[in-house]
Amino acid sequence: MSSSKRVLRIDPALLEGVGTIDVLFDGRRVWSVGTDDIPEGRLVWPKTMRSYFDGRTEVSIRDSANSEELVTTELRFGRSERRIELRDAAGRPLAMNKWQRLGPVFEGGNVELRERLLENARSLVALLEREAFDVYIVGGSLLGYMRTGGLLPHDDDIDLAFLSKHSHPADIALDSYRMESALARAGMTVVRHSLTHLEIDFFDDQGHVEHYVDIFTGYFRDGLYCQPFALRGPEVTPADLLPVQRVEVDGVTLPAPKRPEAWLEYAYGPNWLVPDPSFVFNTSQWTRRRFENNFGVYNRARVYWEKRYLSLDGVQPKAPDEAGVVAWAEALPDGAAVLDLGCGTGESTNLIASTGRRVMGIDFSHEALSIASKNAVPGATFAYTNVNDRHALFALGASMLATGEVWHVRIADVIHGLTLANRQALFEFLELVLRGGAVAWGTTYTDLPAWYERGDPTSWHYPEEWFEDELSKHALSVEFVSNGRQETQRGRRDQVEFFVRSTRTSTTDNGDR
């Protein structure tokens, strides 16, 4: 076995008869992959792993099904002699997950973290059951219990689902909102992925997300059990799910479906008992579109930004255009309030506050808001709002209007990182809040760079003609006031500065600079 920073080469004979392999660094699993993805013994390293490749490690290949070691070799990447460690900025062990993303896992972590996760899951279940939700473990949590009686070592969360009594998407969504309200009243931090998927985050002493619990929604429609985002079929019946049974997961009592094997065979197939850490749900495009159209997708790019801000290690960077931000804020009418939408770590929000404005910064990254809150100056406040979530945006807009103030909005380098549907939600929000001559001011990148990647929203673009066309469908107008080349971390890009105004109200005091 040999390797470059790009490709690991394995003797194909070693892989004969093997379905999935585990790749271990110094005895810890960091990746699992099907042998169908290793043509002629050539395994291409994921890009996210390569950034850690500077040093030595003992690379082992084993059969995922029976843990039999196939080959082990000491390898060196780069010039360093240190041992390679795949850990994030918080020190948590990382591995490639089933979505082929590098993320934290239980394996190689501390036992106390797993215990806290299980205890929080138990408390969460108790709360939901008091609110009359029928809750049960699913996914990797159920799989781990049935295989070993505990959590899977390569997992990173606990998966719950509740069974809705409804079948219409609107009623199912109301169930989810009722659940969210109950969790919020209990002081829980809720991240909404869709109208059927909630993530409950738990934080460490430094303000980082330490662990989380996913809550999915199950329901029956036309005789099919549906569990967005991935599952829809006739294999599971109500009698397979309820009444739930109580099981011990690593010593903690949690509810499970009445017949766990029915749910597992439905989700993972007849060989669910055989370990396959590389397994991913094979959801038809039709089913995925059905779920996304009915229940939305509110998690676009959020994980990317959480990782990016976590890598800052708590340090607030310098604002890229200090003079421009201050000049714009100082030119606003007396008494104007400001919303800094997509504020990130809040450095520009603080600059606006320094001019005497009341300013609220919002973002969907807890890691960013943790840094922003710790560095907030007088007049600056910060709050979690997901710009991808139309309901959350409108709730924010209603609260802004209730203050009776005129709110101007800053949208710097945000719009090009949104999908079409989420841009429309943003424009509807601006239609709501831009009153009394208020304007939205911001910047966006207009060119598609050579380093474009679908998973990197900073590489996306939003040409001026798209902007004008999409805004024409709303009671808004856009004025482009400058174009230029802007230096970014990966190279220079075309950037345009713009003002968005309501066409329904006066724009006499518009805050132009």
N, C-alpha and C positions, 0 to 999 in steps of 0.2 A: 504494500500500500504506500502511495506517495501522494503529495499534494502541492499545488501552488496556492496562491491566495484566492484563486478563482475556482479551481476544479480539484476535487478529491478523486484519485484513481484507485479502484478496488478490483481485484481479480474477479472477473465475472463468474468463474467456477464456484467461488465462495457463496454466491447469491442464488445458485440453483435450488429451486424448491422453497425459497424464502419469499414470503409475501411482503413483509415490512421490516425494515431495520431501524435500530436505534443507533444514533451517533453520540458517543460519550467523550467528554473532555475531562481528563484526570478523574475518571470514574463517575462523572455526573452526566446524565442524559441532557443533551442540548438540542436534539433534533430527532424526529422520526420521519421516515419517508418510505413510500412504497417502491419496491424494486423496479416497477414499470417506469419510474422516473429516473432510472440509472442506466441509460443505454450504454452497452459495451463497457460497463463498469465506471462510467464517467458521471460523477455527482457534482453538480454545480452548486457552490456555496451560496446561500442567500446573501444579498447585498447588505442586509442589516447586520449580519454576523461578521462580515469582512472587516468592518471598522474596528473590531476588537482584535484582529489578527496581527499582533506584534509581540512575539515571545514564543515560549515553548509550551507544549501540552502533549499528554499521552492520548492519542485518538484511538478509541476502541469502537468496533462495529459488532453489534449483537442482533440476534433474531428477536424481534419484539414479542413473538408468540410464546417463546419458552426461555428467553434471556440467555440463550447459548451464545458464548463469545465466538465470533467468526475470525477476527483478526485484531491485533493491537500493534501500534507503532508510535514511537516518539517522533513528533514532528516539530519543526521550527518554522515560524512565519516571521519575516523581517529579520532585524538584527538583534533584537532584545533577547536577553537570557531569562527574563522573568517568566513566571507561570501565567498563562493566559487565564483571565477570569471574566466570565460573562455576567456582569452585575450592572444594575442601573445606578443612578446618582444617589439613591437612598440605600445602596448596598444590598438590594434584593437580588437573588439569583435569577438569571434570565434563561429562557429556552424558546425555541420556535414553537408556537402553539398550532392548533389545528387550522387556524386561518392563515398560517404561514407568516405570522408576525412575531417579532421578538418581544416577549413579555415576561413578567414575573410568574414564577411557578412555586408550588410548595416544595418540590424536590430540591434539597440542598439548603432550604431555609430553616428557620427556627421553629421548634415545636410550639412555643408560646403563641406565635402568629396563628397557627392552625387552631389552637385552642380558642383564641379570641374570636376567630371567624365562626367557629361552631357555636360558641356561646351567643354571639350576636345573631346568628341564624335562628337559634332556639327562641331568643327573645322576640325576634321579628315574627316568627311563626305564631307565637302566643298572642301577639298584638293583632295579627290578621285574623286569627280564629275568633278572637273576641269581637271582631267586626263582621263575623259571619261569612268569611271567605273560606272556601274549601281548598286548602293548600297541600301540596305534596312535592317531594323532591323529584327531579327529573334530570335528564342529561348525564353529564359526567359524575354528578353527585350520586345519582341512583345507580349508575354503572359501577362506581367504586364500591358502594355498599354491597351490591350483589356479588362482586368478585372477591373482595377482601374484608368487607365489613367497615371500611373506612374511605377516606377521600383518596382519589387517584393522585399519585405523586407528581404527575405532569400537569395537573389541573391548577387553576389559579383563582377559583371562586366557588360558591355554592349556587346551584341552580334550583329554583323553586318554580312551580306553576300553580295557578288557581283555575278551577273550573267555573266558567261563567254559565249561568242558567239561560243566557240569551243566545240568539243566533244572528241578529241583525248587527252590522258593524257599528251603528250609532249607539245601540244599547250596550254593546261590549265596551266601547270607548268610555261610556259613562261609568261602567263598573271600574275601569282602570282609573278614572279621575276620582271616583269615590275612594279607591284604595290610596291614591296619592295624597288626598286630603287627610285621611286617617294617619298616614305615615308622617306627614308634615306636622300635624298637631302633636305627634309624639316626639317631635324634635329630630326626626330622621332627615338625612340629606338624600333627596331623590333626584336622579338623573333620568329623564325620559328619553328612551330610544325610539319609541313609536307609541301609538295609541294602545298597544298590547304588550309593551315591554318596558319595565322599570328596572333601573339599577340603583341599589341602595349602597351608598359609599360610607366607609368608616375610616377615620383619619388617625394618624399617629401624632405624637407630641409636636412634631415640626410642621404640622399642617398638610402633610402629604397623604394621598389616598393610600391607606395601608392594605385594605382588602375590601371586597364588595360582594353583594348578593344580587343575583339576577332573578327577577320575577317575571315569568312569561304568562300568557293567557291561553287557556285551552277552552274550546267550545265545540259544540256539535252543530253541523249545518248540512242538511240533505243527507243525513246518515253518515257523514264523514267527521272524524275527529280532526280538528284543526288546531295547530299550535304555531302561530307565526313566531319566527320568520320563515321556518323551513318545512314544517310537517303538515301534511293533509292527506288523509286516507281512511279506508274503512276498517283497518285492522284492530282498532281499539274501540271498545264499547263503554258506555257509562258504568257498567258493572265491573269493568277492569280497573276503574279509577276510584270509585267510591263504594262504601265508606273507606276512608283511608285506614291504614294500619300504622302502628307505632314501631319504629325500628331504631336500633342503636348504631349510629355512625361515629366511629371512633369514640364510643362511650357516651355520646350525646343523643338524646331521644329526639327524633324528627319524624314527621309524617311521610309515608310513602304510599304509592298507589296500591290498591287492594291486590292486584296481580302485577307486580313489577315486571315480570318477564314479558307480559303482553306489550307494555309500553316500550321496553327495550328492543324486542324483536321488530316492532313497528318502526322504531327510530334507527336502529343499527343493523337490522337484518338477523338472520338465524344464527350467525356466528358471533353474536354480541359478547359471548363469554370469553372469546379469544382476544387478548390485548392487541390493539391497533391504534397507537397514539396519533397516527397520521390521518385517522378517519375524518372525513368531512361529509356533511349532509349533501346529498345529490338532489337538489330541489329543481323541479322543472321551471323553465322560464315563465310559463303560464301561471304557475302557482305563486312564484315570487312576485310577479307583476300584480296578481290579484291581491296579495297581502299588502304590497307597498301602496297600491292605489287606494285600498280601503283604510289603511292604518298609518300611512306615512313612514318616512325615514328621517329621524331627527338626530342621528348620530354621525352624520357625514363629517369627517375630518377631525372630530373631537379628540380621538385617541392620539392622532398625530400631534396635535397641539399640546396635549397633556405631557407627552414624552418630550417634546421640544422644550417646554417650560421647566420640566423637571430637571433637564440637563443644565439649567442655569445655576443649580445648586443654591437657590435662594437669593441670588444677586440680581438686583434690578438694573437693567442696562440703561444707557444714556438714550434719550429721545433722539431720533434721526433728524428731525427738523425743528429744533427748539425755537429759533427765531420766527419761523412761519406759524407755528402753533400759537405762540404768545401774541403775535401781531393780529391773527384772526380773532383770538379771544378778546383782546383789548378793543377791537373795533366793533364788538357787539353792542347793541343798545343797553342802556342802564337797566338793571334788574333782570336781564336775560339769564336763564338757566341753561345748562349744557348737558346733553347726554353724549358720553363718549362710547360709541357702540363698537364692540370689539376692542376693548381698551388694553388687552394683554396685561402686562405687568404694571401698568398705570403710570409710567413716566410722563406721558403727554397729559394724562388726566391731572396730574399734580401741577404741571405747567399752567394749565387752564385755571386751576384753583388759585394759583399764585397771582393771577390778575384780578382777584376779588370775585370771581364768578362762583356760584354754586354749581358743582358738577358731579354727576353720577357716572361712574364707569361700569360697564357691564361686559361680561365675557362668559363663554361656556367652558372655560378651563379652570378647574379648581386650583391647579398648580400656579397658574398665572395670578389668580385672585389672592392666593396666599401671599405671594410676593408683594402684590399691590397693596393689600390691607396693612401689611407690616410697615410699609413705607409711606402711608397716606399722610398728606399734609392737611391743615385745616381747610375746610370747604370742599374736600374731595371724599366721596363715599363710593363704595364698591358693592356690587351685587351680582349674583349668578343669574343669568338669563341666557337661554339657548336661542340664538338667532334662527336656528333651523326649525324651531317650534312655533308655529303660527299662533297657537293658543296662548303660549307664554308671552309672545311679543305683544299681542293685543291686551293682555292683562297688564303688562308694563305700561302700554300706551294709555290705558284707562286711568291708571294711578298717576301718570304724569299730568293728564288733563285735569284730574281732580284737584291738583295743587293750585290751579288758576294762573300758573306762570306761563310765560312764552318760552318754549324749549327749542333751542337750536341743537343740531345733531352733528357730531363729527364721525365720519366713516372713513378712516384711513386704511387703505390696503386691505379691505375686507371683501368688497363685492366680487372681485375676480375669483375668490376662493369659495364661492357659493354655487350650488347647482341652480338650474333654471327655476325649479319650483320654489326653492328657498329665496331666490332673488325676488320672485313675485310676492312672497310673504313680506319681505323687507319693504318693498315699494308700497304695499298696502298699509304697512305700519307707518311709513312716512306720510301717506295720505291722511292718516289719522292724527298725527301729532304736529305736523308743520302748519301751525295756525298763527295768526297775528303777525304775519311777516317773517316768521322763522324760516331758516334755510338749513339744509344739510350740506356740509362741506367735507370733501374728502379727496382721496387719490386712489387710482387703480392702475394695474399694469395692463397694457393693451397688446403686447407682442407675445407670441408663443416661443419660449426659449428652446435652445437645442437640448437642454437638460430636462425637458418636460417629463414628468412621471405622473401617472394617474393618481397614485397614492400620496402625492406631495402637492397640497393645495397652493403652496407658494409658487409653484411653477405653472399654475393655470393662468389664463388671460381673459380679458373682457374688452374687446374692441369697441371703439366709440360708436360704430354703427349699430352694434348689438344694444348698447346702452340706450341710444335714441329710439330704436325700434321698440324695445320692451317698455320703456317709460311712456311711449305714446299711447299705451293701453291703459294708462292711469291718469289721474288728475294732477300730473306732475310735469315739470319741464326740467331740462338739464342744460347747463351752460358750461362749456369747456373753456377754461381760462388760461391754461398753460400746458405745454408738452415739453418733455425733456428726457434725457437719459439718466437713470438713477442707478447708483452702485448698489448691488445686493451681495449677499454672502457668496453667491455662485457666479456672479458676473453682472454686466450692465444690462438694464432692461428699459424699454420705453414705458414711461409713466405719464398719466394725464391727471391734472387737477380739475375738479369740477364743483359746481354748485347745483343743488337740486332745490327747486321751489315748488310750492303748491300753486296750481292754476285756479284754485277756488278762492284764495284769500289775497289780501293786499300784501305786497312785498316792498313796502316803503322802507321799513327798517330791516334790511336783509342781512346785515352783518358782513357784507363784502369787504375784502381788504385790498 
